[in-house]
Amino acid sequence: MIAAVSGGSTDPQAVGGDGQQPITAAAVAALVGGVLRGDGALEVHGIAPLDRAGPNELSFLSNLRYGQWFATSLAGVVLISPELADMAGSPSTRIVVPNPVDAMVTLLARFHRQEPRAQGVHPSAVIANDVRLGEGVTIDPFVVIGEGVVIGEGSWISAHAVIGAGSVLGNNVRVHASAVVYPFTELGDRVTLHSGARVGREGFGFRPQATGVVRIPHAGRCILEHDVEVGANSCIDRGSVDDTIIGAGSKLDNLVHIAHNVRVGRGCFFAAQAAVAGSTRIGDGVQIGGQVGIGGHVTIGPRANLAGGAGVIGNVPAGETWSGYPARPHRDHLRAAAAIARLAKIVRPLEQVASKLVSMPDTAGQVDREPDGSGS
């Protein structure tokens, strides 16, 4: 049965927009290790950008380009870098920190409204008899869990999610609403699947035969190691003859596709709409921009960076930044783009010169003659 719902009050008058009690500027300074200038008793109820923050909200300034916003901002408290601390501007309560962005990240956890969580298994969930649930697991309404599934302690499966037979989920796994874990998939500790994610499906593998196209059976697994996060509506295929593996700490944005037999290293980042074809190897710490397409059976070296929209059809060395289509070293791509831009400027003059040459009479083979008509 579902126990009482946890979480704080949702009355916006009783608490800040973050769902937490207000915090003073002095407490913020202590929390981020900053130097307070101004009214330490001023209460902060939430966080907002400089141009939209109100008198009881906190903002930050770390770049001079936003100085015009700072000049007229109504923010009650501002995290500010040392080199900008004395800048003229409306906010009088300032907290000086070496890196305002990092300090803001620390505060966001404090100001983040926690989603209410029930405890236990909802009566509408459909769970096979041999499923093993760890301590403190939450199973929300209309969840379906197949035979032989193991779910570690503290995990939370949201409404309408499906966990396929034989899958193993670690501790503190979070499966959001309508996500699907296909059979025999393995999720490590603290893995997060956002709504609509599909992991462990059979890959796009077919073989033409005399009798027609035949689907290739997939015997490999889909393994997501510890602390992997998969964005909404992203898809990760299971392996065909090998395992598909997403390394620990890797993060996938929304609408990312990872094909069968791909190996992704630790701590990689994929921006939205990136796609990786089958049997590709991606090293540790690779960063992949939005709408990057990576061909099959290639290797991306550790710490490589692929700029948004790149089309990768060959191996990328470790630590290099590539861009363009087809992808090549970033400087080479910039040079090529610059050359095309310069070429566009001289095409018209070249056409005019060519037109004049075509219209000139052909004098080749003519013999110079004296005025009297005799040859020279």
C-alpha positions in Angstrom: 0.0 0.0 0.0 1.0 3.6 -0.6 2.0 5.5 2.6 1.5 9.1 3.3 3.0 11.4 0.7 6.2 13.1 1.8 7.4 16.6 1.1 7.0 20.1 2.5 4.1 22.6 2.2 3.0 23.8 -1.2 1.6 27.1 0.1 3.5 29.8 -1.8 2.8 32.3 0.9 4.2 30.0 3.6 7.4 29.1 1.8 9.4 30.3 -1.2 8.8 29.4 -4.8 11.3 26.6 -4.2 9.1 24.8 -1.7 11.6 25.5 1.1 11.6 28.0 4.0 13.3 31.4 3.1 17.0 31.8 3.7 18.8 35.0 4.8 21.6 36.6 2.8 24.0 35.9 5.7 23.0 32.2 5.5 23.6 32.1 1.7 27.0 33.6 2.2 27.9 31.0 4.7 26.5 28.2 2.5 28.7 29.2 -0.5 31.7 30.5 1.5 31.3 34.0 0.2 31.9 37.5 1.6 28.7 39.4 2.4 28.3 43.0 1.6 25.1 44.6 2.7 22.0 43.5 4.6 22.6 40.0 6.0 19.0 39.8 7.3 17.5 40.2 3.9 15.4 37.1 3.1 15.7 35.1 -0.1 12.7 33.2 -1.3 13.9 32.0 -4.7 16.4 32.4 -7.6 15.9 34.3 -10.9 17.9 35.9 -13.7 19.1 39.5 -13.2 16.5 41.0 -15.6 13.6 39.2 -13.9 14.6 38.9 -10.2 12.6 40.6 -7.5 13.5 42.1 -4.1 13.3 38.7 -2.4 15.1 36.7 -5.0 18.8 35.9 -5.6 20.7 36.2 -8.9 24.3 36.2 -10.0 26.8 38.2 -12.1 29.9 36.7 -13.4 30.3 38.3 -16.8 30.6 42.0 -17.8 28.3 41.4 -20.8 25.3 41.4 -18.3 26.4 44.6 -16.7 23.4 46.5 -18.2 21.0 44.1 -16.5 22.8 44.5 -13.2 22.6 48.3 -13.4 18.7 48.1 -13.2 18.1 44.7 -11.6 15.7 44.5 -8.7 17.4 41.4 -7.3 17.6 41.5 -3.5 20.9 39.6 -3.3 23.5 39.0 -6.0 26.4 36.5 -6.1 29.2 38.4 -7.8 32.8 37.8 -8.8 35.6 39.8 -7.1 36.5 41.7 -10.2 32.9 43.0 -10.6 32.1 43.4 -6.9 32.3 47.2 -7.0 30.3 47.7 -10.2 27.6 50.3 -10.1 24.2 48.8 -9.9 20.9 48.6 -8.1 21.6 45.5 -6.0 23.2 46.6 -2.7 23.4 43.2 -1.0 26.2 41.3 -2.7 28.0 38.1 -1.9 31.5 38.0 -3.3 32.5 34.5 -4.4 35.4 33.4 -6.7 33.0 31.6 -9.1 29.3 32.8 -9.0 28.2 30.1 -11.4 29.5 27.3 -9.1 28.0 29.0 -6.1 24.7 29.2 -7.9 24.8 25.5 -8.6 25.3 24.8 -4.9 22.3 27.0 -4.1 20.0 25.4 -6.7 19.9 22.2 -4.7 18.7 24.2 -1.7 16.0 26.0 -3.8 14.8 23.0 -5.8 11.2 21.9 -5.1 11.2 18.2 -4.4 8.6 16.1 -6.1 6.3 14.5 -3.6 7.0 10.8 -3.2 4.8 8.1 -1.8 6.2 5.1 0.0 5.4 1.5 -1.0 3.6 -0.2 -3.9 0.4 1.2 -5.4 -2.5 -1.3 -5.6 -2.9 -0.7 -9.3 0.7 -1.8 -10.1 1.0 -5.2 -11.9 4.0 -7.0 -10.5 5.1 -10.6 -11.1 5.1 -13.0 -8.1 8.9 -13.5 -8.1 9.9 -9.8 -8.3 12.4 -8.8 -5.6 12.0 -5.3 -4.2 14.6 -3.7 -1.9 13.9 -1.6 1.1 12.3 1.8 0.6 11.2 1.2 -3.0 8.3 3.2 -4.5 6.1 1.8 -7.2 3.6 4.3 -8.5 0.2 3.7 -10.2 -0.1 1.4 -13.2 3.5 0.3 -13.2 4.1 -3.1 -14.9 7.1 -5.3 -13.7 7.9 -8.6 -15.4 9.1 -11.9 -14.0 12.4 -12.2 -12.3 13.0 -8.5 -12.0 15.3 -7.2 -9.2 15.0 -3.6 -8.0 17.4 -2.2 -5.5 16.7 -0.3 -2.3 15.5 3.3 -2.5 14.5 3.0 -6.2 11.4 4.8 -7.5 9.4 3.7 -10.5 6.8 6.3 -11.7 3.4 5.8 -13.2 2.9 3.7 -16.3 6.6 2.7 -16.5 7.4 -0.8 -17.6 10.2 -3.0 -16.3 10.8 -6.0 -18.6 11.3 -9.6 -17.3 14.8 -10.4 -16.0 16.0 -6.9 -15.7 18.1 -5.8 -12.8 18.0 -2.3 -11.3 20.5 -1.1 -8.7 19.9 1.1 -5.7 18.3 4.5 -5.9 17.3 4.1 -9.5 14.8 6.6 -10.8 12.5 5.5 -13.7 10.2 8.4 -14.6 6.6 8.1 -16.0 6.1 6.0 -19.1 9.8 5.0 -19.5 10.4 1.4 -20.6 13.1 -0.9 -19.5 13.1 -3.9 -22.0 13.7 -7.4 -20.7 17.2 -8.4 -19.4 18.5 -4.9 -19.1 20.9 -3.9 -16.3 20.8 -0.5 -14.6 23.5 0.4 -12.1 23.0 2.5 -8.9 21.5 5.9 -9.2 20.6 5.6 -12.9 17.9 8.0 -14.1 15.5 7.3 -17.0 13.4 10.3 -17.9 9.9 10.1 -19.3 9.5 8.2 -22.6 13.1 6.7 -22.5 13.4 3.2 -24.0 16.4 1.2 -23.1 17.3 -2.4 -24.1 15.1 -2.8 -27.2 16.4 -4.9 -30.1 18.5 -2.9 -32.5 18.0 -2.1 -36.2 19.4 -5.3 -37.5 18.0 -7.1 -40.6 19.4 -9.5 -43.2 18.1 -9.9 -46.7 17.6 -13.5 -47.7 16.0 -15.3 -50.6 12.7 -15.6 -48.7 12.7 -12.0 -47.6 14.2 -9.7 -45.0 14.9 -11.5 -41.7 15.4 -9.7 -38.4 18.7 -10.5 -36.7 18.1 -11.9 -33.2 19.8 -9.8 -30.5 21.6 -11.9 -27.9 23.6 -9.1 -26.3 22.6 -7.1 -23.2 22.0 -3.4 -22.6 24.0 -2.2 -19.5 23.9 1.3 -18.0 26.5 1.7 -15.3 26.3 3.7 -12.1 25.1 7.3 -12.3 24.0 7.3 -15.9 21.2 9.7 -16.9 19.0 9.2 -20.0 16.9 12.1 -21.3 13.3 12.0 -22.3 12.4 10.0 -25.4 15.9 8.7 -25.8 16.6 5.2 -27.0 19.4 2.7 -26.3 19.4 -0.6 -28.1 20.6 -3.9 -26.7 23.5 -5.6 -28.4 23.2 -8.2 -31.1 26.4 -10.2 -30.7 28.0 -7.9 -28.1 26.7 -5.8 -25.2 25.7 -2.2 -25.5 27.3 -0.4 -22.6 26.9 3.2 -21.3 29.8 4.0 -19.0 29.4 5.3 -15.4 28.5 8.9 -15.0 27.6 9.5 -18.7 24.7 11.8 -19.4 22.3 11.7 -22.4 20.1 14.6 -23.3 16.6 14.2 -24.8 16.1 12.4 -28.1 19.5 10.7 -28.2 19.8 7.4 -29.9 22.5 4.8 -29.2 22.5 1.8 -31.5 23.4 -1.9 -30.8 26.8 -2.9 -29.7 28.0 0.6 -29.0 30.4 1.1 -26.1 30.3 4.5 -24.4 33.0 5.4 -21.9 32.8 7.0 -18.5 31.7 10.6 -18.0 30.5 11.3 -21.6 28.0 13.9 -22.5 25.5 13.7 -25.4 23.4 16.8 -26.3 19.9 16.5 -27.8 19.3 14.6 -31.1 22.8 13.0 -31.2 22.8 9.6 -32.8 25.4 6.8 -32.7 25.3 4.0 -35.2 26.1 0.4 -34.3 29.4 -1.0 -33.0 31.0 2.4 -32.4 33.5 2.9 -29.6 33.5 6.1 -27.6 36.2 6.8 -25.1 36.0 8.4 -21.6 35.1 12.0 -21.3 33.9 12.6 -24.8 31.5 15.5 -25.4 29.0 15.3 -28.2 27.0 18.3 -29.4 23.4 18.5 -30.5 22.4 16.7 -33.8 25.8 15.0 -34.2 25.6 11.9 -36.3 28.3 9.2 -35.8 28.6 6.4 -38.3 29.0 2.8 -37.4 32.2 0.9 -36.5 34.2 4.1 -35.8 36.3 5.0 -32.7 36.0 8.3 -30.9 39.1 8.8 -28.7 39.0 9.8 -25.1 38.2 13.5 -24.3 37.4 14.3 -27.9 34.8 17.0 -28.6 32.3 16.9 -31.5 30.7 20.2 -32.3 26.9 20.4 -32.9 25.8 19.1 -36.3 29.0 17.2 -37.0 28.8 14.2 -39.3 31.4 11.7 -38.2 32.3 9.0 -40.8 35.8 8.2 -39.5 37.9 7.8 -36.4 38.4 10.9 -34.2 41.8 11.0 -32.3 41.8 11.5 -28.5 41.5 15.0 -27.2 40.7 16.7 -30.6 37.7 18.9 -31.5 36.0 18.1 -34.8 33.2 19.8 -36.6 31.4 20.0 -39.9 30.1 17.5 -42.4 32.0 15.3 -43.0 33.6 16.0 -39.7 37.2 17.1 -39.6 39.5 19.0 -37.2 37.7 22.1 -36.1 40.4 24.5 -37.5 40.3 22.8 -40.9 36.5 23.1 -40.9 36.7 26.8 -40.1 39.3 27.4 -42.8 37.1 25.6 -45.4 34.1 27.6 -44.3 36.1 30.9 -44.5 37.4 30.0 -48.0 33.9 29.3 -49.2 32.7 32.7 -47.8 35.6 34.5 -49.6 34.9 32.6 -52.8 31.3 33.8 -52.8 32.6 37.4 -52.9 34.7 36.9 -56.0 32.4 34.7 -58.0 30.6 37.7 -59.6 33.8 39.4 -60.7 35.1 36.1 -62.1 31.9 35.7 -64.1 32.2 39.2 -65.5 35.8 38.5 -66.6 34.8 35.2 -68.1 32.0 36.9 -70.0 34.3 39.4 -71.5 36.8 36.7 -72.6 34.0 34.8 -74.3 32.8 37.9 -76.2 36.3 38.9 -77.4 37.0 38.0 -81.1 39.3 35.1 -81.7 42.6 36.4 -83.2 44.6 33.3 -82.9 46.3 32.2 -86.1 45.9 35.6 -87.9 49.0 37.0 -89.6 50.0 40.6 -89.2 50.1 42.4 -92.6 51.4 45.7 -93.9 49.0 48.4 -95.0 49.6 47.4 -98.6 48.4 43.9 -97.9 51.7 42.2 -98.2 53.0 39.9 -95.5 55.7 40.9 -93.1 
